[in-house]
Amino acid sequence: MGDNRLHSAIQERQQELALKIQALVHTDGFHQTAIPALTLIRASSTTEPLLSLYEPSLIMIAQGSKIVMLANESYYYDEATYLVASVHLPITGQIVQASPEKPYLCAQLSFTTEQMIESFKQTSEMNLHKSETERGMAVSQTNAPLLDAVIRLVSLLETPEHIAALSPLIIREIIYRLMQDEQGRHMRQFAIMGSHAHSIASVIGHIQSHYANRFTIQELANLANMSVSTLHHHFKKVTAMSPLQYQKLIRLREARRLLISQRIDAAEAAFQVGYESATQFSREYTRMFGLPPIRDMKQLKQSLTTHPLLNHTSNDADSDTNK
């Protein structure tokens, strides 16, 4: 009986969050808010799978549902659950439940490693061993304290004069509650200085910043102060892929962004993201997106007129590109 009442209370609060988001955003797409770290997303139809980049963030669906693929792993989340990404991860996402009558509504809160470290210092659970490494993304059941904090943060958009004073406090509370939740270890591992996960986060940051450059696995291992085999093991633990697979996905996503946002040909896009062979680029691009670059661009540009969410692929790689 108690669990049923709790579930009912969470459902009511989720409906409250959905109503608040719907009152704030009236068109499909990604809506940056007066709170810089907070983005509201609306979609009135389902989407095709689309490669995107999750930055460290909490993604809480107020209405609808989505499937995310990380390498060969599938993550489903909806109104009853939330997703947390603790590092930048290239994923393929697809909205699977949305309609004009009941649109997909979502709040995404971005955060930094520094914020995770600061929150970790306040937590009482300091028993995570440095040797433990887990996936950099997890889905958890939504709980009342976390949901309440998210609602309060979104509600601040209704009273902009209070945002500067109160939003940092609420964001700090949200990160703390994520750390304390059932799968908070997925975040805490990156906040432990000297842990394998913290070192892998540094390697991920390096690849992010230098994805167009050539580098060896030994160079990445040296950066992480690990052996090559240890780097491979822990990198795959965090990302579900190898460092070179990770770099390739980042390159292909950036190439697609360039092709959409700039009037350049496929060979120039390939060169800008680090490919030396246009043929190899076209082959890998086709394998990833299903069509050769030029045909894919024509089809995607036609789709932009009917699906505003796709337009986010022309922005910088800093958000969930397919919600």
VODREN-207581 format. One record per residue (C-alpha): x, y, z; residue number from 0. Coordinates in steps of 0.1 Angstrom, whole numbers, plus 2048, in hexadecimal, padded with zeros to 3 digits. Layout:
BEGIN
<x:X	y:Y	z:Z	resi:NUM>
...
END
This chain:
BEGIN
<x:800	y:800	z:800	resi:0>
<x:81C	y:818	z:809	resi:1>
<x:82E	y:812	z:7E9	resi:2>
<x:80F	y:817	z:7D4	resi:3>
<x:809	y:839	z:7E6	resi:4>
<x:82D	y:843	z:7DF	resi:5>
<x:82A	y:839	z:7BA	resi:6>
<x:809	y:84C	z:7B7	resi:7>
<x:819	y:86B	z:7C7	resi:8>
<x:837	y:869	z:7AF	resi:9>
<x:81E	y:866	z:791	resi:10>
<x:80C	y:885	z:79D	resi:11>
<x:82D	y:899	z:7A0	resi:12>
<x:838	y:88D	z:77E	resi:13>
<x:818	y:89A	z:76F	resi:14>
<x:81F	y:8BB	z:781	resi:15>
<x:841	y:8BC	z:771	resi:16>
<x:832	y:8B4	z:74F	resi:17>
<x:819	y:8D1	z:752	resi:18>
<x:834	y:8E9	z:75C	resi:19>
<x:84A	y:8E0	z:73E	resi:20>
<x:82C	y:8E1	z:727	resi:21>
<x:823	y:904	z:733	resi:22>
<x:847	y:910	z:72E	resi:23>
<x:84D	y:901	z:70B	resi:24>
<x:833	y:901	z:6F0	resi:25>
<x:847	y:8F5	z:6D2	resi:26>
<x:85B	y:8D5	z:6CB	resi:27>
<x:880	y:8D7	z:6CF	resi:28>
<x:89B	y:8DF	z:6E9	resi:29>
<x:895	y:8FE	z:6FE	resi:30>
<x:8B1	y:90E	z:711	resi:31>
<x:8A5	y:91E	z:730	resi:32>
<x:8AF	y:93B	z:747	resi:33>
<x:8C0	y:921	z:75C	resi:34>
<x:8DF	y:91A	z:746	resi:35>
<x:8E2	y:8F5	z:750	resi:36>
<x:8BD	y:8EE	z:74B	resi:37>
<x:8AF	y:8E4	z:729	resi:38>
<x:88A	y:8DC	z:723	resi:39>
<x:881	y:8C4	z:706	resi:40>
<x:860	y:8BF	z:6F4	resi:41>
<x:857	y:8A7	z:6D8	resi:42>
<x:834	y:8A0	z:6CA	resi:43>
<x:83E	y:881	z:6B6	resi:44>
<x:856	y:864	z:6B9	resi:45>
<x:878	y:866	z:6A8	resi:46>
<x:890	y:850	z:694	resi:47>
<x:8B0	y:844	z:6A6	resi:48>
<x:8C9	y:860	z:6A5	resi:49>
<x:8EE	y:861	z:6B0	resi:50>
<x:8F4	y:87C	z:6CB	resi:51>
<x:90A	y:884	z:6E8	resi:52>
<x:8FF	y:883	z:70C	resi:53>
<x:912	y:89B	z:722	resi:54>
<x:913	y:896	z:748	resi:55>
<x:8EF	y:89C	z:751	resi:56>
<x:8CF	y:891	z:761	resi:57>
<x:8B3	y:88A	z:748	resi:58>
<x:890	y:887	z:757	resi:59>
<x:872	y:880	z:741	resi:60>
<x:852	y:88F	z:74D	resi:61>
<x:83D	y:880	z:731	resi:62>
<x:845	y:866	z:716	resi:63>
<x:862	y:84E	z:713	resi:64>
<x:883	y:848	z:701	resi:65>
<x:89C	y:82D	z:6F9	resi:66>
<x:8C2	y:834	z:6F9	resi:67>
<x:8DC	y:81D	z:6EA	resi:68>
<x:8FF	y:81E	z:6F8	resi:69>
<x:914	y:807	z:6E1	resi:70>
<x:8FF	y:7E7	z:6E3	resi:71>
<x:8ED	y:7EF	z:703	resi:72>
<x:8CA	y:7FC	z:705	resi:73>
<x:8BC	y:814	z:71F	resi:74>
<x:897	y:81B	z:722	resi:75>
<x:88A	y:837	z:737	resi:76>
<x:868	y:849	z:73C	resi:77>
<x:853	y:85B	z:756	resi:78>
<x:85C	y:842	z:771	resi:79>
<x:881	y:843	z:76C	resi:80>
<x:89D	y:85B	z:765	resi:81>
<x:8BF	y:858	z:753	resi:82>
<x:8E0	y:866	z:75F	resi:83>
<x:8FF	y:869	z:749	resi:84>
<x:91F	y:870	z:75D	resi:85>
<x:936	y:875	z:740	resi:86>
<x:933	y:87F	z:71B	resi:87>
<x:925	y:860	z:709	resi:88>
<x:91C	y:85C	z:6E4	resi:89>
<x:8FA	y:84B	z:6E3	resi:90>
<x:8DE	y:844	z:6CB	resi:91>
<x:8BD	y:851	z:6D8	resi:92>
<x:899	y:84C	z:6CD	resi:93>
<x:879	y:85B	z:6DC	resi:94>
<x:861	y:83D	z:6DB	resi:95>
<x:842	y:84D	z:6EC	resi:96>
<x:835	y:86F	z:6E2	resi:97>
<x:817	y:87E	z:6D1	resi:98>
<x:807	y:8A0	z:6CA	resi:99>
<x:7ED	y:899	z:6E5	resi:100>
<x:808	y:88C	z:6FE	resi:101>
<x:82A	y:89A	z:6F4	resi:102>
<x:84B	y:88E	z:701	resi:103>
<x:856	y:8A6	z:71C	resi:104>
<x:878	y:8A5	z:72C	resi:105>
<x:88F	y:8B9	z:743	resi:106>
<x:8B5	y:8B6	z:73F	resi:107>
<x:8CC	y:8C4	z:759	resi:108>
<x:8F1	y:8C5	z:750	resi:109>
<x:90D	y:8C4	z:76A	resi:110>
<x:933	y:8C3	z:76C	resi:111>
<x:94C	y:8AB	z:77B	resi:112>
<x:955	y:8C7	z:793	resi:113>
<x:931	y:8C8	z:79F	resi:114>
<x:931	y:8A2	z:7A4	resi:115>
<x:952	y:8A4	z:7B8	resi:116>
<x:944	y:8C0	z:7CE	resi:117>
<x:924	y:8AC	z:7D5	resi:118>
<x:938	y:88D	z:7DC	resi:119>
<x:94B	y:89F	z:7F7	resi:120>
<x:92A	y:8A3	z:809	resi:121>
<x:91E	y:87F	z:806	resi:122>
<x:920	y:867	z:823	resi:123>
<x:925	y:849	z:80D	resi:124>
<x:94B	y:849	z:807	resi:125>
<x:94E	y:823	z:803	resi:126>
<x:952	y:821	z:7DD	resi:127>
<x:973	y:810	z:7D6	resi:128>
<x:98A	y:820	z:7BD	resi:129>
<x:98D	y:800	z:7A9	resi:130>
<x:968	y:7FE	z:7A1	resi:131>
<x:95E	y:80B	z:77F	resi:132>
<x:93A	y:80C	z:772	resi:133>
<x:928	y:818	z:754	resi:134>
<x:927	y:83E	z:750	resi:135>
<x:901	y:83D	z:74B	resi:136>
<x:8E4	y:82E	z:75F	resi:137>
<x:8BE	y:82E	z:761	resi:138>
<x:8AE	y:830	z:784	resi:139>
<x:88B	y:831	z:792	resi:140>
<x:87F	y:854	z:799	resi:141>
<x:87C	y:85C	z:7BE	resi:142>
<x:868	y:877	z:7CF	resi:143>
<x:884	y:88D	z:7DD	resi:144>
<x:896	y:88F	z:7BC	resi:145>
<x:877	y:896	z:7A8	resi:146>
<x:86D	y:8B1	z:7C1	resi:147>
<x:88E	y:8C2	z:7BC	resi:148>
<x:88B	y:8C1	z:796	resi:149>
<x:868	y:8D0	z:798	resi:150>
<x:874	y:8EC	z:7AE	resi:151>
<x:890	y:8F3	z:795	resi:152>
<x:878	y:8F4	z:777	resi:153>
<x:860	y:909	z:78C	resi:154>
<x:87B	y:924	z:790	resi:155>
<x:876	y:92C	z:76B	resi:156>
<x:854	y:93A	z:775	resi:157>
<x:865	y:953	z:78C	resi:158>
<x:885	y:95E	z:77A	resi:159>
<x:88F	y:977	z:795	resi:160>
<x:897	y:95A	z:7AC	resi:161>
<x:8AC	y:945	z:794	resi:162>
<x:8CE	y:954	z:79C	resi:163>
<x:8CA	y:94F	z:7C2	resi:164>
<x:8B8	y:92E	z:7C3	resi:165>
<x:8C2	y:919	z:7A4	resi:166>
<x:8E5	y:911	z:7B0	resi:167>
<x:8D7	y:904	z:7D1	resi:168>
<x:8BE	y:8EE	z:7C0	resi:169>
<x:8D7	y:8E1	z:7A6	resi:170>
<x:8EE	y:8D8	z:7C2	resi:171>
<x:8D2	y:8C5	z:7D4	resi:172>
<x:8C9	y:8B2	z:7B4	resi:173>
<x:8ED	y:8A7	z:7AE	resi:174>
<x:8F0	y:89D	z:7D3	resi:175>
<x:8D0	y:888	z:7D1	resi:176>
<x:8DC	y:877	z:7B1	resi:177>
<x:8FC	y:86E	z:7C3	resi:178>
<x:8E8	y:85F	z:7E0	resi:179>
<x:8CF	y:84C	z:7CA	resi:180>
<x:8D0	y:826	z:7C4	resi:181>
<x:8E8	y:829	z:7A6	resi:182>
<x:8FB	y:847	z:7B3	resi:183>
<x:91B	y:833	z:7B1	resi:184>
<x:91A	y:839	z:78B	resi:185>
<x:920	y:85D	z:792	resi:186>
<x:935	y:85A	z:7B2	resi:187>
<x:950	y:846	z:7A0	resi:188>
<x:959	y:865	z:78B	resi:189>
<x:95C	y:87B	z:7A9	resi:190>
<x:977	y:866	z:7BA	resi:191>
<x:998	y:875	z:7B2	resi:192>
<x:9B0	y:859	z:7A8	resi:193>
<x:995	y:840	z:79F	resi:194>
<x:996	y:82E	z:77E	resi:195>
<x:975	y:83F	z:774	resi:196>
<x:983	y:861	z:77B	resi:197>
<x:9A1	y:859	z:765	resi:198>
<x:98B	y:84D	z:749	resi:199>
<x:977	y:86D	z:74B	resi:200>
<x:997	y:880	z:744	resi:201>
<x:99E	y:86A	z:725	resi:202>
<x:97A	y:870	z:719	resi:203>
<x:980	y:895	z:71D	resi:204>
<x:9A0	y:893	z:709	resi:205>
<x:98F	y:880	z:6ED	resi:206>
<x:973	y:899	z:6ED	resi:207>
<x:98C	y:8B6	z:6E9	resi:208>
<x:9A2	y:8A5	z:6D0	resi:209>
<x:98B	y:88E	z:6BD	resi:210>
<x:999	y:899	z:69B	resi:211>
<x:9BD	y:891	z:6A5	resi:212>
<x:9CF	y:870	z:6A1	resi:213>
<x:9DA	y:860	z:6C1	resi:214>
<x:9E5	y:83D	z:6CD	resi:215>
<x:9D5	y:829	z:6E8	resi:216>
<x:9F7	y:82A	z:6FA	resi:217>
<x:9F4	y:851	z:6FB	resi:218>
<x:9D1	y:84E	z:70B	resi:219>
<x:9DE	y:834	z:723	resi:220>
<x:9FB	y:84B	z:72D	resi:221>
<x:9E1	y:867	z:733	resi:222>
<x:9CD	y:851	z:74A	resi:223>
<x:9ED	y:843	z:75B	resi:224>
<x:9E1	y:820	z:751	resi:225>
<x:9EE	y:803	z:73D	resi:226>
<x:9DE	y:7FF	z:71A	resi:227>
<x:9CA	y:7E0	z:726	resi:228>
<x:9BE	y:7F2	z:745	resi:229>
<x:9B3	y:810	z:731	resi:230>
<x:99F	y:7FA	z:719	resi:231>
<x:98F	y:7E8	z:736	resi:232>
<x:983	y:806	z:749	resi:233>
<x:97B	y:81B	z:72B	resi:234>
<x:963	y:800	z:71F	resi:235>
<x:955	y:7FD	z:742	resi:236>
<x:94B	y:822	z:741	resi:237>
<x:941	y:826	z:71D	resi:238>
<x:939	y:803	z:710	resi:239>
<x:952	y:809	z:6F3	resi:240>
<x:977	y:80C	z:6EC	resi:241>
<x:988	y:82E	z:6EB	resi:242>
<x:98C	y:82C	z:6C5	resi:243>
<x:967	y:823	z:6C1	resi:244>
<x:95F	y:841	z:6D7	resi:245>
<x:974	y:858	z:6C2	resi:246>
<x:964	y:84B	z:6A2	resi:247>
<x:941	y:852	z:6AF	resi:248>
<x:94B	y:875	z:6B9	resi:249>
<x:95A	y:87C	z:697	resi:250>
<x:93C	y:86F	z:684	resi:251>
<x:924	y:883	z:699	resi:252>
<x:938	y:8A3	z:694	resi:253>
<x:93B	y:89D	z:66F	resi:254>
<x:915	y:89A	z:66D	resi:255>
<x:912	y:8BA	z:680	resi:256>
<x:92A	y:8CC	z:669	resi:257>
<x:918	y:8BF	z:64A	resi:258>
<x:8F7	y:8CD	z:657	resi:259>
<x:903	y:8EE	z:665	resi:260>
<x:91D	y:8F7	z:64B	resi:261>
<x:91C	y:8F6	z:625	resi:262>
<x:93A	y:8DE	z:620	resi:263>
<x:93D	y:8BD	z:60E	resi:264>
<x:942	y:89B	z:61D	resi:265>
<x:968	y:89B	z:616	resi:266>
<x:96D	y:8BC	z:628	resi:267>
<x:958	y:8B0	z:646	resi:268>
<x:96D	y:890	z:647	resi:269>
<x:98D	y:8A4	z:647	resi:270>
<x:981	y:8BC	z:662	resi:271>
<x:978	y:89F	z:67A	resi:272>
<x:999	y:88D	z:674	resi:273>
<x:993	y:874	z:658	resi:274>
<x:9B0	y:870	z:640	resi:275>
<x:99C	y:85B	z:628	resi:276>
<x:97B	y:868	z:61A	resi:277>
<x:972	y:845	z:60F	resi:278>
<x:976	y:837	z:632	resi:279>
<x:962	y:855	z:640	resi:280>
<x:945	y:84E	z:627	resi:281>
<x:945	y:829	z:630	resi:282>
<x:944	y:82E	z:655	resi:283>
<x:92B	y:84B	z:652	resi:284>
<x:914	y:835	z:63D	resi:285>
<x:917	y:818	z:656	resi:286>
<x:90E	y:830	z:673	resi:287>
<x:8F2	y:844	z:664	resi:288>
<x:8E5	y:82D	z:649	resi:289>
<x:8EB	y:843	z:62B	resi:290>
<x:90A	y:853	z:61B	resi:291>
<x:911	y:876	z:627	resi:292>
<x:901	y:88A	z:60B	resi:293>
<x:8E1	y:875	z:609	resi:294>
<x:8DF	y:876	z:62F	resi:295>
<x:8E1	y:89C	z:62F	resi:296>
<x:8C6	y:8A0	z:615	resi:297>
<x:8AF	y:889	z:629	resi:298>
<x:8B7	y:899	z:64A	resi:299>
<x:8B2	y:8BD	z:63D	resi:300>
<x:88F	y:8B2	z:631	resi:301>
<x:888	y:8A3	z:653	resi:302>
<x:891	y:8C4	z:664	resi:303>
<x:872	y:8D4	z:658	resi:304>
<x:85C	y:8BB	z:669	resi:305>
<x:871	y:8B2	z:687	resi:306>
<x:881	y:8D0	z:699	resi:307>
<x:893	y:8B9	z:6B2	resi:308>
<x:8AA	y:8AE	z:696	resi:309>
<x:8B6	y:8D2	z:692	resi:310>
<x:8C9	y:8CE	z:6B3	resi:311>
<x:8E3	y:8B9	z:69F	resi:312>
<x:8F0	y:8DA	z:691	resi:313>
<x:8F9	y:8E7	z:6B3	resi:314>
<x:918	y:8E1	z:6C7	resi:315>
<x:91C	y:8BE	z:6D5	resi:316>
<x:910	y:8C6	z:6F8	resi:317>
<x:8EE	y:8B7	z:6FE	resi:318>
<x:8D7	y:89A	z:6F7	resi:319>
<x:8D2	y:89E	z:6D3	resi:320>
<x:8B4	y:888	z:6CE	resi:321>
<x:89C	y:88E	z:6EA	resi:322>
END
